């Protein structure tokens, strides 16, 4: 089996597209318009895995919640210092500031997307 994509429902597609394209550097590959929503597909330059941002035409006033089963997904950056500069430039804040995790030979940080989904940012140190 090959994992193809993960779907995330978003409340504000403009904020989410800005976050995923400008901050994370994902590129929109295509979209599918359905009767009740638009599916926006994005992926990174070095991966076939896609994120599907689902823009429902009707969504809850307060947005969506994930419950307590989902934790986060992770993306790799080649340079954490450059990523930190992008976060600051965009006026965003980290959930957990970058730190070295010796056990994983990585520098990691956590940030939340506009809908509160946690994303781990990883710079491999080896």
MIZA-781174 format. One record per atom (N, C-alpha, C, CB): residue in one letter; atom name; y negated, x negated, z. Coordinates in pm, 1 decimal, padded with zeros to 6 digits, always signed. Glycine has a CB too. Example, Ala and Ser with C-alpha at 12.3 -4.5 7.8 and 13.67 -1.06 7.14 Angstrom:
<semis>
aa|at|py|px|pz
A|N|+00569.0|-01319.0|+00780.0
A|CA|+00450.0|-01230.0|+00780.0
A|C|+00330.0|-01320.0|+00780.0
A|CB|+00447.3|-01130.8|+00904.6
S|N|+00225.0|-01285.0|+00708.0
S|CA|+00106.0|-01367.0|+00714.0
S|C|-00003.0|-01290.0|+00787.0
S|CB|+00059.8|-01408.4|+00572.5
</semis>
This chain:
<semis>
aa|at|py|px|pz
X|N|+00118.9|-00083.6|+00000.0
X|CA|+00000.0|+00000.0|+00000.0
X|C|-00124.8|-00087.7|+00000.0
X|CB|-00000.1|+00094.9|+00121.5
X|N|-00224.6|-00041.9|-00068.8
X|CA|-00352.9|-00110.2|-00074.4
X|C|-00457.1|-00017.6|-00013.0
X|CB|-00390.8|-00149.7|-00221.3
X|N|-00531.9|-00067.5|+00083.6
X|CA|-00638.4|+00012.7|+00142.6
X|C|-00754.5|+00016.4|+00044.1
X|CB|-00683.5|-00044.9|+00281.4
X|N|-00802.2|+00136.6|+00013.4
X|CA|-00905.1|+00153.1|-00089.2
X|C|-01045.7|+00171.8|-00033.6
X|CB|-00871.0|+00269.8|-00175.2
X|N|-01060.8|+00266.5|+00061.0
X|CA|-01195.1|+00290.3|+00113.2
X|C|-01189.6|+00358.3|+00249.8
X|CB|-01276.1|+00375.7|+00015.0
X|N|-01303.1|+00358.7|+00316.1
X|CA|-01321.9|+00434.3|+00440.1
X|C|-01441.0|+00525.9|+00417.9
X|CB|-01344.0|+00339.2|+00565.0
X|N|-01430.0|+00649.9|+00465.9
X|CA|-01536.2|+00749.2|+00447.0
X|C|-01616.2|+00765.5|+00575.5
X|CB|-01477.1|+00885.1|+00403.0
X|N|-01747.9|+00769.6|+00560.4
X|CA|-01838.8|+00791.7|+00672.6
X|C|-01932.4|+00905.3|+00634.1
X|CB|-01919.0|+00661.4|+00709.0
X|N|-01937.2|+01009.1|+00715.9
X|CA|-02034.2|+01117.1|+00693.7
X|C|-02169.9|+01069.1|+00745.5
X|CB|-01989.5|+01251.2|+00765.6
X|N|-02274.3|+01091.2|+00666.7
X|CA|-02407.7|+01046.2|+00706.2
X|C|-02503.7|+01163.9|+00709.5
X|CB|-02459.5|+00937.5|+00610.1
X|N|-02595.6|+01158.7|+00802.3
X|CA|-02695.0|+01266.1|+00815.4
X|C|-02810.7|+01245.7|+00717.5
X|CB|-02748.8|+01272.4|+00960.0
X|N|-02856.7|+01120.8|+00703.6
X|CA|-02971.6|+01090.6|+00617.3
X|C|-02928.8|+00982.9|+00517.1
X|CB|-03096.5|+01043.0|+00702.1
X|N|-02900.6|+01023.5|+00394.6
X|CA|-02847.2|+00931.3|+00295.3
X|C|-02945.1|+00818.8|+00263.8
X|CB|-02812.1|+01006.1|+00168.3
X|N|-03075.2|+00845.0|+00266.4
X|CA|-03172.2|+00739.9|+00235.8
X|C|-03168.1|+00628.2|+00340.5
X|CB|-03313.7|+00799.2|+00227.4
X|N|-03165.5|+00664.8|+00468.0
X|CA|-03156.7|+00564.6|+00575.0
X|C|-03025.3|+00488.1|+00566.9
X|CB|-03170.3|+00631.3|+00713.0
X|N|-02917.3|+00559.5|+00540.9
X|CA|-02787.0|+00494.9|+00534.1
X|C|-02776.8|+00401.8|+00413.6
X|CB|-02676.8|+00599.7|+00528.5
X|N|-02825.5|+00444.1|+00298.7
X|CA|-02822.1|+00357.8|+00180.7
X|C|-02903.5|+00231.3|+00203.6
X|CB|-02874.5|+00432.6|+00057.9
X|N|-03019.1|+00245.2|+00265.6
X|CA|-03101.9|+00127.4|+00295.2
X|C|-03027.5|+00031.9|+00387.3
X|CB|-03235.9|+00169.4|+00359.5
X|N|-02963.9|+00084.2|+00491.1
X|CA|-02889.5|+00002.2|+00586.4
X|C|-02776.4|-00071.6|+00516.4
X|CB|-02834.0|+00088.6|+00700.4
X|N|-02693.4|+00001.8|+00443.2
X|CA|-02574.4|-00058.3|+00383.3
X|C|-02606.0|-00147.8|+00263.3
X|CB|-02478.8|+00050.2|+00341.1
X|N|-02711.0|-00117.6|+00188.6
X|CA|-02741.9|-00200.9|+00071.4
X|C|-02836.0|-00315.8|+00107.1
X|CB|-02804.3|-00115.3|-00039.4
X|N|-02944.6|-00286.8|+00178.6
X|CA|-03041.5|-00391.7|+00206.8
X|C|-02998.1|-00484.1|+00320.5
X|CB|-03174.3|-00330.0|+00240.1
X|N|-02941.1|-00428.9|+00426.5
X|CA|-02900.4|-00513.4|+00538.6
X|C|-02763.9|-00576.5|+00514.3
X|CB|-02897.9|-00432.4|+00667.6
X|N|-02665.2|-00496.8|+00479.2
X|CA|-02530.0|-00548.9|+00462.6
X|C|-02503.1|-00604.1|+00322.4
X|CB|-02430.5|-00440.7|+00493.5
X|N|-02591.1|-00575.1|+00228.0
X|CA|-02576.7|-00631.6|+00094.3
X|C|-02470.7|-00565.9|+00007.5
X|CB|-02546.1|-00774.5|+00105.7
X|N|-02427.0|-00445.3|+00043.8
X|CA|-02329.5|-00375.2|-00039.1
X|C|-02399.1|-00319.0|-00162.7
X|CB|-02259.8|-00261.9|+00041.1
X|N|-02323.4|-00303.9|-00268.0
X|CA|-02376.5|-00249.3|-00393.8
X|C|-02310.4|-00115.1|-00421.1
X|CB|-02352.7|-00347.8|-00513.1
X|N|-02391.7|-00019.7|-00468.1
X|CA|-02336.4|+00110.6|-00504.2
X|C|-02258.7|+00095.8|-00634.4
X|CB|-02449.0|+00218.3|-00518.1
X|N|-02133.4|+00140.8|-00632.1
X|CA|-02049.0|+00130.6|-00751.4
X|C|-02050.0|+00258.8|-00833.0
X|CB|-01906.6|+00096.4|-00711.9
X|N|-02049.8|+00372.7|-00764.2
X|CA|-02052.1|+00500.9|-00834.4
X|C|-02069.9|+00613.1|-00732.2
X|CB|-01921.5|+00521.8|-00917.8
X|N|-02088.2|+00732.4|-00784.1
X|CA|-02095.6|+00850.3|-00697.6
X|C|-02020.8|+00963.7|-00764.5
X|CB|-02243.3|+00890.7|-00668.4
X|N|-01975.5|+01054.1|-00679.7
X|CA|-01905.5|+01173.6|-00727.2
X|C|-01976.3|+01294.5|-00667.5
X|CB|-01752.4|+01171.3|-00687.9
X|N|-02021.7|+01383.7|-00753.4
X|CA|-02088.8|+01505.3|-00707.6
X|C|-01985.9|+01616.8|-00699.4
X|CB|-02206.5|+01544.8|-00802.4
X|N|-01975.6|+01675.4|-00582.1
X|CA|-01886.0|+01788.2|-00559.4
X|C|-01968.7|+01911.6|-00526.8
X|CB|-01785.4|+01757.5|-00445.3
X|N|-01902.6|+02022.1|-00508.4
X|CA|-01969.3|+02148.6|-00481.3
X|C|-02052.4|+02146.2|-00351.8
X|CB|-01866.5|+02258.9|-00473.7
X|N|-02002.2|+02076.9|-00250.0
X|CA|-02067.8|+02080.0|-00119.3
X|C|-02120.1|+01945.3|-00070.9
X|CB|-01973.2|+02133.3|-00018.8
X|N|-02107.0|+01840.0|-00155.1
X|CA|-02149.5|+01707.2|-00110.2
X|C|-02158.6|+01610.5|-00228.6
X|CB|-02051.9|+01652.3|-00003.7
X|N|-02213.3|+01493.7|-00198.7
X|CA|-02211.7|+01382.2|-00293.4
X|C|-02145.2|+01265.0|-00222.0
X|CB|-02357.9|+01344.8|-00343.7
X|N|-02049.9|+01201.8|-00289.2
X|CA|-01979.9|+01085.9|-00235.2
X|C|-02039.7|+00961.2|-00299.2
X|CB|-01825.4|+01094.7|-00261.1
X|N|-02096.9|+00873.5|-00216.9
X|CA|-02159.3|+00749.8|-00264.0
X|C|-02066.1|+00634.1|-00227.5
X|CB|-02303.2|+00729.8|-00201.3
X|N|-02020.3|+00558.9|-00326.8
X|CA|-01927.5|+00448.5|-00302.6
X|C|-02000.5|+00314.6|-00311.4
X|CB|-01810.7|+00452.6|-00403.4
X|N|-01977.7|+00229.4|-00210.1
X|CA|-02040.1|+00098.1|-00204.3
X|C|-01934.9|-00006.8|-00172.9
X|CB|-02152.7|+00095.3|-00099.4
X|N|-01958.2|-00128.6|-00221.6
X|CA|-01866.4|-00237.1|-00185.8
X|C|-01939.4|-00370.0|-00187.9
X|CB|-01745.9|-00240.8|-00281.5
X|N|-01877.8|-00467.7|-00120.8
X|CA|-01931.9|-00602.8|-00116.7
X|C|-01889.9|-00681.3|-00239.3
X|CB|-01886.9|-00674.8|+00009.7
X|N|-01957.2|-00792.3|-00260.9
X|CA|-01932.5|-00871.8|-00381.1
X|C|-01794.6|-00936.5|-00383.6
X|CB|-02037.3|-00978.3|-00393.4
X|N|-01737.7|-00965.2|-00267.0
X|CA|-01610.2|-01036.3|-00260.8
X|C|-01493.1|-00947.2|-00221.4
X|CB|-01620.6|-01150.0|-00163.8
X|N|-01505.7|-00816.4|-00239.7
X|CA|-01402.9|-00726.0|-00189.5
X|C|-01382.9|-00608.0|-00282.8
X|CB|-01439.2|-00676.6|-00050.4
X|N|-01260.2|-00557.9|-00285.0
X|CA|-01231.6|-00434.6|-00357.8
X|C|-01245.2|-00313.2|-00266.7
X|CB|-01091.2|-00439.5|-00418.5
X|N|-01247.4|-00335.9|-00135.3
X|CA|-01257.1|-00228.2|-00037.1
X|C|-01395.8|-00164.2|-00045.0
X|CB|-01229.2|-00281.4|+00106.4
X|N|-01398.1|-00031.4|-00043.2
X|CA|-01525.9|+00039.6|-00053.2
X|C|-01553.7|+00122.1|+00071.6
X|CB|-01527.1|+00129.7|-00176.3
X|N|-01682.2|+00143.6|+00096.0
X|CA|-01730.4|+00238.2|+00196.3
X|C|-01777.1|+00360.4|+00118.2
X|CB|-01847.0|+00176.7|+00287.0
X|N|-01729.5|+00476.4|+00157.1
X|CA|-01771.7|+00602.3|+00094.5
X|C|-01867.7|+00670.5|+00191.3
X|CB|-01647.9|+00695.7|+00060.2
X|N|-01994.7|+00678.8|+00155.1
X|CA|-02092.5|+00752.4|+00234.7
X|C|-02095.2|+00895.0|+00182.5
X|CB|-02235.0|+00686.2|+00228.1
X|N|-02056.8|+00989.3|+00267.3
X|CA|-02051.0|+01129.0|+00227.3
X|C|-02178.2|+01200.4|+00271.0
X|CB|-01926.8|+01197.9|+00286.9
X|N|-02250.3|+01250.6|+00174.1
X|CA|-02373.8|+01324.2|+00195.8
X|C|-02343.0|+01472.8|+00180.0
X|CB|-02486.1|+01278.2|+00096.5
X|N|-02310.5|+01539.4|+00291.4
X|CA|-02285.1|+01683.2|+00286.7
X|C|-02417.8|+01755.6|+00269.4
X|CB|-02211.5|+01731.9|+00415.5
X|N|-02417.4|+01863.1|+00193.8
X|CA|-02540.0|+01939.2|+00173.7
X|C|-02578.0|+02016.3|+00299.2
X|CB|-02524.4|+02034.9|+00056.2
X|N|-02480.9|+02047.4|+00382.2
X|CA|-02506.4|+02108.3|+00512.7
X|C|-02441.4|+02019.2|+00617.2
X|CB|-02451.3|+02256.0|+00520.4
X|N|-02520.3|+01974.1|+00714.5
X|CA|-02462.3|+01893.5|+00820.8
X|C|-02519.6|+01934.2|+00956.1
X|CB|-02487.1|+01744.4|+00794.9
X|N|-02451.8|+01898.6|+01063.3
X|CA|-02498.8|+01938.8|+01195.7
X|C|-02640.0|+01887.4|+01224.4
X|CB|-02402.7|+01888.4|+01302.6
X|N|-02719.1|+01968.8|+01290.6
X|CA|-02856.1|+01932.5|+01324.6
X|C|-02861.7|+01797.3|+01395.6
X|CB|-02919.1|+02040.5|+01412.2
X|N|-02768.5|+01773.6|+01485.9
X|CA|-02770.0|+01650.1|+01564.8
X|C|-02692.8|+01536.7|+01498.0
X|CB|-02712.3|+01676.2|+01702.3
X|N|-02639.0|+01559.5|+01380.9
X|CA|-02561.9|+01456.1|+01313.9
X|C|-02414.3|+01468.4|+01345.6
X|CB|-02612.2|+01318.7|+01353.0
X|N|-02341.8|+01360.1|+01328.5
X|CA|-02197.2|+01359.6|+01347.0
X|C|-02159.1|+01272.1|+01465.4
X|CB|-02126.7|+01310.9|+01219.9
X|N|-02044.0|+01302.1|+01525.4
X|CA|-01992.0|+01219.2|+01633.8
X|C|-01850.3|+01175.8|+01598.8
X|CB|-01994.7|+01295.8|+01769.7
X|N|-01809.7|+01059.6|+01649.9
X|CA|-01679.0|+01003.6|+01616.5
X|C|-01574.5|+01020.5|+01725.0
X|CB|-01693.5|+00859.8|+01585.8
X|N|-01610.5|+01065.6|+01841.3
X|CA|-01513.8|+01069.6|+01950.0
X|C|-01493.1|+00929.8|+02005.1
X|CB|-01380.2|+01129.5|+01902.8
X|N|-01381.2|+00907.3|+02073.2
X|CA|-01361.8|+00776.5|+02134.8
X|C|-01246.6|+00696.7|+02074.2
X|CB|-01338.2|+00793.5|+02281.5
X|N|-01189.2|+00739.8|+01964.5
X|CA|-01078.8|+00667.7|+01902.9
X|C|-01128.5|+00557.2|+01808.8
X|CB|-00989.4|+00764.9|+01826.7
X|N|-01230.3|+00584.6|+01731.3
X|CA|-01282.9|+00485.4|+01637.9
X|C|-01367.0|+00384.1|+01713.1
X|CB|-01366.0|+00552.8|+01526.7
X|N|-01346.2|+00257.1|+01684.7
X|CA|-01423.8|+00152.7|+01750.0
X|C|-01531.7|+00096.9|+01659.1
X|CB|-01333.0|+00041.6|+01795.9
X|N|-01492.0|+00025.5|+01555.4
X|CA|-01588.3|-00035.3|+01463.5
X|C|-01515.7|-00081.7|+01338.4
X|CB|-01662.9|-00153.9|+01530.8
X|N|-01592.8|-00119.9|+01238.5
X|CA|-01537.2|-00195.3|+01128.2
X|C|-01616.5|-00324.9|+01118.3
X|CB|-01541.6|-00113.9|+00994.1
X|N|-01560.7|-00423.9|+01050.2
X|CA|-01621.2|-00556.4|+01048.7
X|C|-01653.9|-00600.6|+00906.5
X|CB|-01528.4|-00657.5|+01115.0
X|N|-01763.3|-00675.6|+00895.7
X|CA|-01802.8|-00738.0|+00769.9
X|C|-01831.8|-00885.0|+00797.6
X|CB|-01927.4|-00666.2|+00706.7
X|N|-01815.4|-00966.0|+00696.6
X|CA|-01838.9|-01109.4|+00711.1
X|C|-01973.4|-01147.5|+00651.3
X|CB|-01726.3|-01189.9|+00644.7
X|N|-02046.2|-01231.6|+00723.0
X|CA|-02167.4|-01292.1|+00669.3
X|C|-02142.1|-01441.3|+00654.7
X|CB|-02291.4|-01264.0|+00761.0
X|N|-02202.1|-01501.1|+00557.2
X|CA|-02186.3|-01645.1|+00539.9
X|C|-02277.4|-01721.8|+00635.1
X|CB|-02215.6|-01685.1|+00394.9
X|N|-02388.2|-01656.7|+00681.0
X|CA|-02484.7|-01724.7|+00767.3
X|C|-02545.2|-01624.6|+00865.4
X|CB|-02596.0|-01792.8|+00683.0
X|N|-02507.0|-01635.3|+00991.7
X|CA|-02555.9|-01541.6|+01093.5
X|C|-02706.1|-01553.3|+01113.2
X|CB|-02484.7|-01565.5|+01226.0
X|N|-02760.0|-01675.4|+01104.8
X|CA|-02904.8|-01693.0|+01123.7
X|C|-02983.7|-01615.1|+01018.4
X|CB|-02942.3|-01842.6|+01117.6
X|N|-02937.6|-01618.7|+00894.0
X|CA|-03004.2|-01541.6|+00788.5
X|C|-02989.7|-01391.7|+00813.4
X|CB|-02946.5|-01578.1|+00650.5
X|N|-02872.5|-01350.2|+00862.6
X|CA|-02851.7|-01208.7|+00892.7
X|C|-02945.5|-01163.5|+01004.3
X|CB|-02705.3|-01182.7|+00932.3
X|N|-02961.8|-01246.0|+01107.5
X|CA|-03052.7|-01213.6|+01218.5
X|C|-03194.2|-01192.8|+01165.5
X|CB|-03051.3|-01326.2|+01325.9
X|N|-03237.3|-01276.8|+01072.0
X|CA|-03371.9|-01263.6|+01014.1
X|C|-03387.0|-01129.7|+00941.9
X|CB|-03400.5|-01379.9|+00916.3
X|N|-03282.2|-01087.2|+00869.4
X|CA|-03286.6|-00958.1|+00800.0
X|C|-03295.9|-00842.8|+00899.7
X|CB|-03162.6|-00940.8|+00710.7
X|N|-03218.8|-00852.1|+01009.5
X|CA|-03222.8|-00748.4|+01113.4
X|C|-03364.1|-00737.6|+01169.5
X|CB|-03121.4|-00779.5|+01227.3
X|N|-03423.3|-00851.6|+01203.1
X|CA|-03559.4|-00852.2|+01258.6
X|C|-03660.3|-00800.1|+01157.3
X|CB|-03598.5|-00993.7|+01303.3
X|N|-03649.4|-00841.0|+01031.3
X|CA|-03741.7|-00797.2|+00927.1
X|C|-03736.6|-00646.1|+00908.8
X|CB|-03709.8|-00866.9|+00795.2
X|N|-03617.3|-00589.4|+00921.2
X|CA|-03601.4|-00445.0|+00903.4
X|C|-03633.7|-00367.1|+01030.8
X|CB|-03459.6|-00413.5|+00858.8
X|N|-03668.8|-00436.2|+01138.9
X|CA|-03705.3|-00369.2|+01263.5
X|C|-03587.2|-00308.5|+01336.2
X|CB|-03805.7|-00262.7|+01235.9
X|N|-03468.8|-00363.9|+01314.9
X|CA|-03347.7|-00312.9|+01379.4
X|C|-03314.1|-00397.3|+01501.4
X|CB|-03229.1|-00311.7|+01280.4
X|N|-03221.3|-00347.7|+01582.4
X|CA|-03179.0|-00419.7|+01701.8
X|C|-03027.2|-00430.6|+01703.4
X|CB|-03230.1|-00349.4|+01829.6
X|N|-02980.1|-00537.8|+01763.7
X|CA|-02836.2|-00555.8|+01781.0
X|C|-02787.1|-00475.3|+01900.0
X|CB|-02801.6|-00704.6|+01799.2
X|N|-02666.7|-00426.3|+01890.2
X|CA|-02597.4|-00369.1|+02004.2
X|C|-02554.1|-00484.3|+02094.4
X|CB|-02474.9|-00281.9|+01959.1
X|N|-02498.2|-00589.8|+02033.5
X|CA|-02464.6|-00715.3|+02101.5
X|C|-02518.1|-00828.5|+02016.1
X|CB|-02309.3|-00729.9|+02125.1
X|N|-02607.7|-00908.5|+02074.5
X|CA|-02665.7|-01023.2|+02004.8
X|C|-02554.7|-01119.8|+01962.0
X|CB|-02769.2|-01095.7|+02095.3
X|N|-02580.0|-01200.6|+01859.2
X|CA|-02478.9|-01296.5|+01813.5
X|C|-02434.0|-01391.3|+01925.1
X|CB|-02533.3|-01377.6|+01696.4
X|N|-02303.2|-01414.5|+01929.5
X|CA|-02246.0|-01509.4|+02025.0
X|C|-02120.7|-01570.8|+01963.9
X|CB|-02213.3|-01440.0|+02161.0
X|N|-02084.3|-01686.5|+02015.1
X|CA|-01964.4|-01754.8|+01964.5
X|C|-01843.1|-01704.9|+02040.5
X|CB|-01977.5|-01909.4|+01978.0
X|N|-01741.3|-01665.2|+01963.5
X|CA|-01612.0|-01627.5|+02021.1
X|C|-01515.9|-01739.9|+01985.1
X|CB|-01560.6|-01486.0|+01967.4
X|N|-01497.8|-01831.8|+02079.1
X|CA|-01414.2|-01950.2|+02055.9
X|C|-01273.8|-01912.5|+02011.2
X|CB|-01406.7|-02035.1|+02182.1
X|N|-01215.8|-01808.2|+02073.1
X|CA|-01078.6|-01767.5|+02042.2
X|C|-01059.5|-01730.3|+01896.0
X|CB|-01039.0|-01650.9|+02128.9
X|N|-01165.3|-01682.3|+01833.3
X|CA|-01158.1|-01641.2|+01693.3
X|C|-01226.6|-01740.6|+01599.6
X|CB|-01220.6|-01504.2|+01676.7
X|N|-01276.6|-01850.7|+01656.2
X|CA|-01350.2|-01950.3|+01577.6
X|C|-01457.6|-01883.1|+01492.3
X|CB|-01253.7|-02030.5|+01487.9
X|N|-01533.1|-01792.5|+01556.2
X|CA|-01633.8|-01714.1|+01485.4
X|C|-01757.0|-01692.0|+01571.0
X|CB|-01576.1|-01580.5|+01442.1
X|N|-01865.8|-01668.5|+01502.9
X|CA|-01986.7|-01617.2|+01568.0
X|C|-01990.8|-01469.8|+01532.0
X|CB|-02119.9|-01694.6|+01521.9
X|N|-02006.8|-01384.1|+01631.8
X|CA|-02004.0|-01240.5|+01604.8
X|C|-02124.0|-01171.1|+01667.2
X|CB|-01874.3|-01178.7|+01657.3
X|N|-02153.6|-01055.1|+01614.9
X|CA|-02259.7|-00968.9|+01667.3
X|C|-02219.4|-00825.8|+01633.4
X|CB|-02402.5|-01006.0|+01606.6
X|N|-02281.0|-00731.2|+01701.2
X|CA|-02257.2|-00590.1|+01671.8
X|C|-02390.5|-00520.6|+01650.1
X|CB|-02177.6|-00521.7|+01786.1
X|N|-02389.6|-00428.5|+01554.2
X|CA|-02507.0|-00348.0|+01522.6
X|C|-02457.6|-00206.5|+01494.4
X|CB|-02587.6|-00407.1|+01399.8
X|N|-02545.6|-00108.4|+01505.1
X|CA|-02508.3|+00029.2|+01471.7
X|C|-02581.3|+00072.7|+01345.7
X|CB|-02540.1|+00125.3|+01588.8
X|N|-02512.3|+00151.4|+01263.4
X|CA|-02575.9|+00207.4|+01145.2
X|C|-02662.1|+00327.0|+01187.2
X|CB|-02469.3|+00249.6|+01039.1
X|N|-02735.4|+00388.7|+01095.4
X|CA|-02823.7|+00500.2|+01133.4
X|C|-02753.0|+00618.9|+01198.8
X|CB|-02895.7|+00548.7|+01012.6
X|N|-02621.0|+00631.0|+01180.2
X|CA|-02546.7|+00740.6|+01240.3
X|C|-02472.6|+00698.0|+01366.7
X|CB|-02449.0|+00797.1|+01140.4
X|N|-02496.2|+00576.3|+01412.6
X|CA|-02437.0|+00530.1|+01537.8
X|C|-02300.5|+00464.7|+01524.9
X|CB|-02426.1|+00643.3|+01630.2
X|N|-02253.1|+00441.4|+01403.0
X|CA|-02125.5|+00373.2|+01384.0
X|C|-02142.3|+00224.2|+01412.1
X|CB|-02071.6|+00395.9|+01240.5
X|N|-02051.8|+00168.0|+01490.2
X|CA|-02059.7|+00026.6|+01523.7
X|C|-02001.4|-00058.9|+01412.3
X|CB|-01987.4|-00001.3|+01654.9
X|N|-02072.6|-00168.4|+01383.6
X|CA|-02029.2|-00261.8|+01281.5
X|C|-02033.5|-00402.0|+01340.8
X|CB|-02118.0|-00251.5|+01153.6
X|N|-01920.3|-00471.1|+01330.8
X|CA|-01912.6|-00609.4|+01378.0
X|C|-01949.6|-00701.1|+01261.2
X|CB|-01768.9|-00643.3|+01434.0
X|N|-02038.7|-00794.7|+01288.0
X|CA|-02079.1|-00893.2|+01189.8
X|C|-02013.3|-01024.8|+01229.4
X|CB|-02235.7|-00906.3|+01181.4
X|N|-01943.2|-01087.8|+01137.6
X|CA|-01867.0|-01208.3|+01169.0
X|C|-01908.0|-01323.2|+01076.2
X|CB|-01715.3|-01180.9|+01157.2
X|N|-01939.0|-01437.2|+01136.8
X|CA|-01954.0|-01561.7|+01062.8
X|C|-01840.2|-01652.6|+01106.8
X|CB|-02095.2|-01628.5|+01087.6
X|N|-01751.4|-01685.6|+01015.0
X|CA|-01639.6|-01774.1|+01047.5
X|C|-01692.5|-01916.1|+01059.7
X|CB|-01526.8|-01765.6|+00939.5
X|N|-01648.6|-01985.3|+01165.1
X|CA|-01700.2|-02118.3|+01193.0
X|C|-01613.6|-02229.6|+01135.6
X|CB|-01713.6|-02136.9|+01340.4
X|N|-01498.4|-02198.2|+01085.2
X|CA|-01411.2|-02301.2|+01025.0
X|C|-01420.0|-02299.0|+00875.3
X|CB|-01266.3|-02281.9|+01067.7
</semis>
